[in-house]
Amino acid sequence: MARPILVVVWAFAFLCLPTGCRKSPAPAGPSPPAASMPRFKITDAEGRVILTDKQIATYEWATHTMTLEPRVILTVRDEDERNLVCGIPFSVVADSVSCYKGKVTTSFSSFSQSCPVIDRDPIDGKEGLVRIQLGYPSRDYFRGEDPRGDDRVRKSLLSLGKLRE
């Protein structure tokens, strides 16, 4: 009876510990071509992509509302779901430069936010639209200057053909 358990423990130690549980080194060689890198993206605090220019059909500059491509939904990692009520930090990145930060939240949250906000589950929202608003639950909670008009973001979206002014 003890022998099968010993075999399983040995197999786990031999197969998993040396390679599978450590982060693999990046493959050697040239970086991917710049054309494959998104020019506009929204990332989480660790730099993981939440939304990329390839998933956006249009960006309405006046309201900072993005119309997403068909079948695209704004998602966050499963482990971040429980933090959605408090707000998950995001960064708007244009041409590899972080232009401004905010938080992704949900209409089910009772926490107010004083920064740019993406409400992932707006009560009155239409499917396929994502808006970066000031403050949550309303603009009355926003503090500071509006960073959404950053010219680097506008130029990036314009060059991609996504901008609607």
Order of alpha helices (4+ residues) and beta strands (2+ residues): alpha-beta-beta-beta-beta-beta-beta-beta-beta-alpha-beta
